[in-house]
Amino acid sequence: MLPYLAQPTLALGPLKIHAFGVLVAIAVMVGARFARRRAERVGIEGRHIEGMLTWVVFGGFLGGHVLDLLFYEPRIVLTDPLKLLRIWDGLGSFGGFIGAILGAAIYVRRNRLKNPWQYVDSIAFGFPFGWIFGRLGCAIAFDHPGRPSTFFLAETFRDGIVRHNLGLEEALLTMGLAAWFWVAARKPRPTGFFVGWLALLYAPTRFLLDALRIGDTRYFGLTPAQYGSLALAVFGVAVLAHVSRDADVPKPSPI
């Protein structure tokens, strides 16, 4: 069992820098770096991958905040609607996914990109490498406590009860996904390969971990993220089915 550790915080005058925020910033930089590397390898134009990454990150943070409040804390929105504007105050992963997708779609439309799936696939490749650090931030903040547990990685929560630290558990599972992506990228892969497998593998992981959560809003017994996981799994199957029928394999250049 792990002891409870308060999140490290650095005070710079009135400004407080939390470990969670630092790790989220690292997550963005790491994910973007791996996405750029993949894009370069498959011959994607650099300025467009940079532009799409900017829209994806902005859309992800905006969607992650707004949709998290609407789905998980609608009563707070009704009593304090201005909280929707405080983007730094609360984030949700599935809201972030939706916002990131919308951001990518806007960029594609504005720039009339040909073969936009190649760009999206490169970003999907980089995602798990960055997500490791994002979820480690959640683990340190212990903001996703689960049910009481005797699991050896369970942690004593603020209430004194040993619980699943779901952020830590998801980070460890994401490390396995990132390792597999790294190995899979050594061979030419059809466009959409990483998008499809990211969706298909992340969906059941998140669905099962959310079943262990405490305190989350549920609709008909499931959290909003569990409904999102079901939709994500269907999307992953559809993408991989399309990829298997119409494989467009970019020719990789030397790294």
LUMDOVEX-991921 format. One record per residue: x, y, z of N, C-alpha, C in turn; residue in one letter. Coordinates in steps of 0.02 Angstrom, whole numbers, padded with zeros to 5 digits, always signed. Atoms other than C-alpha are relative to their C-alpha. Layout:
<rs>
XYZXYZXYZA...
</rs>
This chain:
<rs>
+00042-00060+00000+00000+00000+00000+00044+00063+00000M-00038-00062+00003+00059+00176-00035-00029+00050+00050L+00025-00051-00046+00048+00315+00095-00027+00060-00038P+00025-00060+00032-00047+00474+00059+00055+00053-00002Y-00050-00052+00008+00067+00609-00010-00035+00062-00028L+00030-00062+00024+00007+00788-00028+00034+00022-00064A-00028-00023+00064+00030+00861-00202+00051+00056+00011Q-00050-00054-00007+00192+00964-00211-00025+00065-00033P+00021-00066+00026+00158+01150-00237+00057+00049+00011T-00050-00052-00004+00278+01292-00274-00035+00067-00001L+00031-00066-00005+00222+01465-00218+00048+00053-00025A-00039-00057+00026+00286+01612-00320-00042+00063+00010L+00043-00057-00017+00206+01760-00233-00072-00024+00003G+00071+00021+00000+00018+01750-00265-00013-00061-00044P+00009+00055+00048+00045+01617-00399+00022-00066+00032L-00017+00066-00025+00042+01433-00349+00006-00048-00059K-00012+00048+00054+00117+01304-00466-00006-00070+00029I+00012+00067-00026+00050+01129-00434+00036-00051-00045H-00033+00054+00038+00137+00968-00486-00044-00024-00057A+00047+00020+00052-00020+00922-00583+00008+00043-00062F-00006-00045+00057-00005+01076-00693+00066-00008-00037G-00065+00010+00031+00180+01047-00724+00000-00064-00042V+00002+00063+00037+00149+00866-00777-00046+00004-00061L+00043-00009+00058+00006+00917-00892+00038+00038-00055V-00040-00036+00049+00123+01042-00977+00051-00046-00032A-00048+00048+00027+00254+00905-00996-00036-00048-00047I+00039+00046+00042+00119+00790-01067-00012+00030-00069A+00012-00033+00064+00077+00917-01203+00064+00001-00042V-00064-00005+00036+00260+00940-01250+00023-00069-00025M-00022+00068+00019+00299+00753-01252-00045-00028-00056V+00045+00025+00052+00143+00706-01351+00011+00034-00066G-00012-00038+00061+00176+00844-01477+00065-00021-00033A-00065+00020+00027+00357+00790-01497-00005-00067-00037R+00007+00065+00033+00310+00610-01537-00044+00005-00061F+00043-00010+00059+00172+00668-01655+00041+00030-00057A-00042-00031+00052+00296+00778-01749+00048-00052-00030R-00048+00050+00024+00420+00635-01759-00034-00049-00047R+00036+00046+00043+00289+00519-01832-00018+00035-00066R+00019-00038+00061+00230+00654-01955+00060+00007-00046A-00061-00007+00040+00409+00683-02013+00017-00066-00034E-00018+00066+00027+00434+00497-02039-00044-00020-00059R+00045+00019+00055+00281+00477-02151-00007+00056-00052V-00003-00051+00052+00319+00636-02249-00055+00052+00002G+00052-00051-00006+00186+00755-02181+00032+00069+00006I-00025-00069-00001+00210+00942-02205+00001+00027+00071E-00010-00021-00069+00279+01016-02045-00046+00055+00024G+00040-00056-00023+00181+01178-02039-00072-00020+00016R+00069+00020-00013+00015+01087-02047-00005-00044+00062H+00003+00040-00062+00056+00963-01909+00006+00047+00060I-00006-00049-00054+00108+01111-01801-00067+00037+00010E+00063-00036-00004-00052+01204-01843-00055-00043+00030G+00052+00043-00027-00163+01054-01808+00012-00015+00074M-00015+00012-00071-00074+01019-01644-00024+00058+00043L+00023-00059-00037-00111+01197-01588-00075-00001+00010T+00072+00002-00004-00295+01179-01627-00024-00058+00044W+00019+00058-00041-00303+01007-01547+00011+00014+00074V-00014-00015-00071-00222+01066-01385-00050+00051+00027V+00048-00051-00023-00331+01222-01374-00070-00029+00006F+00066+00031-00002-00489+01125-01416-00005-00050+00057G+00000+00050-00053-00440+00989-01293-00010+00031+00069G+00007-00032-00065-00420+01107-01146-00069+00033+00007F+00065-00033-00004-00578+01205-01188-00056-00051+00009L+00051+00052-00005-00684+01050-01216+00005-00038+00065G-00010+00037-00061-00608+00963-01067-00030+00036+00060G+00028-00039-00056-00662+01103-00951-00076+00007-00006H+00071-00016+00008-00832+01150-01023-00043-00064+00005V+00040+00060+00000-00897+00974-01054+00004-00038+00066L-00006+00031-00066-00830+00910-00888-00051+00031+00048D+00049-00034-00043-00936+01041-00799-00071-00018-00019L+00069+00013+00022-01090+01009-00905-00022-00071+00015L+00018+00070-00011-01084+00819-00887+00004-00021+00073F-00011+00024-00068-01019+00799-00710-00027+00047+00054Y+00022-00048-00051-01070+00958-00619-00049+00051-00028E+00048-00048+00030-01222+01034-00706-00030+00048+00051P+00028-00045-00050-01286+01106-00542+00045+00060+00013R-00047-00055-00010-01129+01210-00521-00006+00050-00057I+00007-00045+00058-01152+01279-00697-00062+00044+00008V+00062-00038-00010-01330+01333-00651+00009+00054+00053L-00009-00048-00054-01274+01420-00492+00058+00049-00013T-00058-00043+00014-01108+01490-00558+00022-00010-00072D-00015+00011+00071-01110+01495-00750+00068+00029-00021P-00065-00029+00018-00952+01602-00752+00057-00050+00008L-00052+00050-00008-00855+01448-00699+00018-00032-00067K-00014+00026+00067-00869+01392-00881+00058+00037-00033L-00054-00041+00029-00746+01532-00922+00067-00012+00034L-00063+00012-00036-00617+01477-00793+00029-00067-00023R-00022+00061+00033-00535+01350-00907+00049-00040+00042I-00050+00034-00042-00398+01309-00781-00032-00038+00058W+00032+00027-00060-00526+01256-00651-00039-00064-00017D+00033+00064+00013-00562+01072-00688+00005-00022-00073G-00005+00028+00067-00531+00960-00838-00027-00071+00000L+00024+00068+00009-00610+00800-00903+00027-00029-00065G-00034+00028+00058-00528+00681-01024-00045-00008-00061S+00042+00010+00058-00676+00637-01135-00025+00065-00030F+00015-00066+00026-00728+00818-01148+00059+00027-00040G-00060-00020+00037-00548+00849-01200+00006-00035-00067G-00002+00036+00064-00559+00714-01333-00047+00033-00051F+00049-00030+00045-00716+00792-01406+00024+00069-00023I-00027-00065+00019-00638+00966-01402+00058-00005-00048G-00058+00009+00044-00479+00902-01483-00023-00020-00070A+00026+00021+00065-00578+00818-01623-00030+00060-00037I+00029-00059+00031-00675+00978-01655+00055+00049-00023L-00055-00043+00019-00513+01077-01655+00034-00023-00063G-00031+00028+00060-00436+00960-01783-00045+00010-00061A+00047-00008+00055-00594+00967-01890-00001+00072-00025A-00001-00071+00020-00592+01158-01889+00063+00016-00040I-00062-00013+00036-00410+01160-01941-00002-00030-00070Y+00004+00033+00066-00441+01037-02082-00044+00041-00047V+00046-00039+00042-00588+01140-02146+00030+00067-00021R-00029-00066+00015-00497+01307-02135+00056-00005-00051R-00059+00007+00043-00344+01241-02226-00010-00047-00059N+00017+00044+00056-00431+01120-02345+00054-00053-00010R-00053+00049+00003-00306+00984-02305-00020-00061-00041L+00009+00064+00034-00288+00835-02419+00027-00055+00047K-00020+00056-00043-00274+00667-02329+00007+00020+00073N-00006-00022-00070-00313+00740-02156+00011-00057+00049P-00009+00056-00045-00313+00566-02081+00073-00014+00015W-00071+00010-00013-00124+00560-02099+00022+00044+00058Q-00018-00046-00054-00110+00710-01983-00030-00026+00066Y+00034+00024-00060-00237+00641-01860+00034-00064+00026V-00032+00062-00020-00149+00472-01860+00067+00013+00036D-00063-00018-00032+00017+00553-01815-00012+00026+00071S+00016-00026-00067-00064+00645-01669-00022-00057+00045I+00022+00058-00039-00147+00482-01613+00061-00041+00022A-00061+00036-00019+00025+00400-01615+00033+00033+00061F-00034-00035-00054+00096+00534-01500-00039+00003+00065G+00044-00009-00058-00053+00535-01382+00021-00041+00061F-00014+00037-00061-00009+00391-01264+00065+00019+00034P-00063-00021-00031+00169+00454-01238-00010+00061+00045F+00015-00058-00042+00102+00619-01174-00049-00016+00056G+00052+00017-00049-00047+00541-01084+00029-00031+00063W-00033+00029-00058+00072+00448-00969+00011+00055+00053I-00017-00054-00047+00127+00613-00892-00064+00035+00026F+00063-00029-00023-00050+00683-00887-00031-00041+00056G+00029+00043-00052-00111+00533-00788+00045-00004+00062R-00043-00003-00060+00042+00539-00675-00015+00063+00040L+00023-00059-00036-00015+00715-00634-00062-00014+00041G+00060+00020-00036-00184+00644-00587+00018-00045+00060C-00020+00045-00054-00096+00511-00483+00029+00039+00059A-00030-00039-00054+00004+00639-00385-00053+00042+00036I+00054-00039-00031-00150+00748-00357-00050-00046+00034A+00048+00050-00025-00248+00589-00317-00072+00027-00008F+00066-00030+00011-00400+00670-00397-00049-00050-00031D+00046+00052+00023-00474+00505-00458+00002-00059+00048H+00000+00055-00048-00498+00401-00300-00051-00053-00019P+00045+00055+00015-00577+00230-00320-00026-00034+00063G+00028+00038-00056-00658+00101-00211+00055-00023+00048R-00050+00029-00046-00571+00032-00055+00031-00062-00030P-00035+00055+00034-00440-00094-00107+00060-00023+00042S-00062+00028-00028-00299-00208-00049+00053-00008-00054T-00049+00002+00055-00210-00189-00217+00065+00032+00023F-00063-00024-00028-00025-00162-00187+00017+00072-00021F-00011-00069+00021-00028+00004-00281-00055+00047+00025L+00051-00043-00029-00180+00067-00186+00033+00049+00049A-00030-00054-00040-00151+00226-00086-00050+00024+00053E+00042-00028-00052-00216+00298+00075-00026+00069-00022T+00030-00062+00022-00338+00435+00027-00006+00049+00058F+00006-00052-00052-00374+00596+00123-00048-00021+00055R+00048+00022-00051-00516+00507+00214+00027-00056+00043D-00032+00052-00039-00393+00381+00285-00012-00070-00024G+00016+00066+00028-00460+00237+00179+00048-00015-00058I-00044+00020+00056-00343+00141+00062-00044-00014-00060V+00042+00004+00060-00416+00160-00112+00043-00007-00063R-00032+00000+00065-00373+00130-00294+00019+00072-00018H-00020-00063+00030-00273+00275-00365-00006-00009-00075N+00016+00017+00070-00352+00267-00537+00043+00037-00049L-00047-00036+00043-00238+00399-00610+00064-00038-00010G-00061+00040+00003-00086+00294-00568-00010-00063-00041L+00012+00063+00035-00164+00134-00633-00008+00012-00075E+00007-00015+00071-00213+00215-00798+00068+00020-00030E-00066-00019+00026-00038+00290-00816+00042-00063-00015A-00039+00062+00011+00040+00116-00798-00025-00038-00061L+00028+00034+00058-00079+00041-00925+00017+00038-00064L-00018-00040+00058-00042+00185-01044+00072-00010-00020T-00070+00015+00016+00143+00146-01032+00004-00060-00046M+00001+00059+00043+00105-00024-01107-00024+00017-00070G+00025-00021+00066+00005+00057-01248+00054+00039-00038L-00053-00039+00032+00146+00180-01284+00057-00045-00025A-00054+00046+00020+00274+00039-01288-00020-00039-00063A+00023+00037+00059+00167-00058-01413-00001+00045-00062W+00000-00047+00056+00145+00097-01523+00072+00010-00026F-00070-00011+00019+00334+00123-01522+00025-00058-00043W-00021+00059+00038+00363-00055-01582-00037-00004-00067V+00041+00005+00060+00219-00051-01707+00022+00050-00053A-00019-00052+00048+00285+00109-01787+00064-00016-00038A-00062+00018+00036+00445+00022-01841-00015-00028-00069R+00020+00026+00066+00349-00054-01987-00050+00048-00031K+00051-00043+00032+00244+00038-02117-00070-00021+00022P+00069+00013-00022+00065+00053-02056-00048+00041-00041R+00049-00038+00040-00091+00104-02152-00025+00061+00038P+00028-00060-00030-00163+00276-02120-00063-00018+00039T+00056+00016-00044-00285+00264-01975+00015-00055+00049G-00019+00056-00044-00194+00120-01890+00002+00022+00073F-00008-00021-00070-00149+00219-01733-00064+00031+00028F+00064-00027-00022-00315+00310-01725-00046-00057+00023V+00044+00056-00016-00411+00146-01729+00021-00039+00061G-00023+00040-00058-00303+00052-01605+00000+00041+00064W+00004-00042-00060-00293+00199-01485-00071-00001+00027L+00070-00001-00023-00483+00208-01479-00021-00068+00027A+00022+00067-00019-00508+00020-01469+00032-00024+00065L-00034+00024-00060-00380-00010-01331-00013+00045+00060L+00013-00044-00056-00413+00144-01226-00070-00009+00028Y+00071+00003-00020-00602+00120-01222-00014-00050+00056A+00015+00048-00054-00612-00042-01119+00039+00015+00064P-00040-00018-00059-00472+00016-01004-00036+00053+00042T+00034-00055-00036-00564+00176-00960-00068-00023+00027R+00066+00024-00022-00734+00088-00949+00008-00038+00066F-00009+00041-00060-00669-00036-00820+00025+00041+00059L-00025-00041-00055-00572+00092-00718-00054+00046+00027L+00054-00044-00023-00723+00207-00712-00050-00037+00045D+00045+00040-00043-00823+00066-00634+00023+00002+00073A-00028-00001-00067-00708+00084-00483-00003+00070+00032L+00000-00068-00025-00732+00272-00464-00053+00011+00054R+00050-00020-00050-00819+00350-00316-00016+00074-00011I+00020-00070+00001-00916+00512-00314-00015+00029-00068G+00014-00025+00067-00935+00528-00503-00075-00001-00015D+00070-00001+00022-01102+00578-00577-00012-00060-00046T+00019+00056+00042-01190+00429-00655-00069+00010-00029R+00065-00002+00033-01332+00419-00779-00019-00071-00018Y+00022+00069+00010-01427+00254-00777+00056-00049+00017F-00050+00046-00025-01282+00175-00683+00069+00007-00029G-00066-00008+00033-01139+00231-00796+00023+00072+00004L-00027-00067+00002-01023+00380-00790-00001+00026-00072T-00004-00027+00068-01016+00499-00939+00058-00030-00039P-00058+00029+00035-00843+00429-00979-00012-00072-00022A+00015+00069+00021-00912+00252-00985-00043+00000-00064Q+00037-00007+00064-01039+00306-01117+00048+00020-00056Y-00049-00020+00050-00896+00392-01206+00044-00059-00021G-00041+00059+00016-00794+00230-01196-00036-00047-00048S+00039+00042+00046-00934+00132-01280+00001+00028-00070L-00002-00032+00066-00942+00258-01421+00070-00004-00031A-00069+00003+00024-00752+00259-01434+00018-00069-00026L-00013+00068+00023-00745+00070-01449-00031-00013-00069A+00033+00008+00065-00871+00073-01592+00038+00037-00054V-00039-00040+00047-00771+00211-01676+00064-00037-00019F-00062+00036+00014-00610+00110-01659-00010-00059-00046G+00015+00058+00043-00688-00045-01736-00014+00024-00071V+00017-00026+00066-00757+00059-01881+00062+00023-00037A-00061-00025+00032-00589+00142-01915+00044-00059-00022V-00043+00057+00017-00493-00023-01911-00030-00041-00056L+00032+00036+00055-00622-00105-02024+00012+00036-00065A-00014-00039+00060-00600+00036-02148+00073-00006-00021H-00072+00006+00014-00411+00025-02134+00015-00066-00033V-00014+00067+00028-00414-00162-02171-00027-00007-00072S+00028+00004+00068-00521-00134-02327+00037+00043-00050R-00030-00048+00046-00431+00015-02399+00065+00026+00031D-00063-00017-00033-00253+00014-02333+00041+00048-00043A-00042-00049+00032-00155+00169-02379+00062+00007+00043D-00059+00004-00042+00020+00139-02314+00051+00051-00021V-00052-00049+00017+00134+00292-02312+00069-00032+00001P-00069+00026+00002+00315+00256-02357+00042+00038+00051K-00038-00035-00052+00420+00295-02203+00068+00021-00025P-00067-00023+00014+00578+00396-02218+00044-00016+00060S-00043+00015-00058+00730+00363-02108-00009+00051+00054P+00006-00046-00056+00716+00438-01934+00067+00035+00011I
</rs>
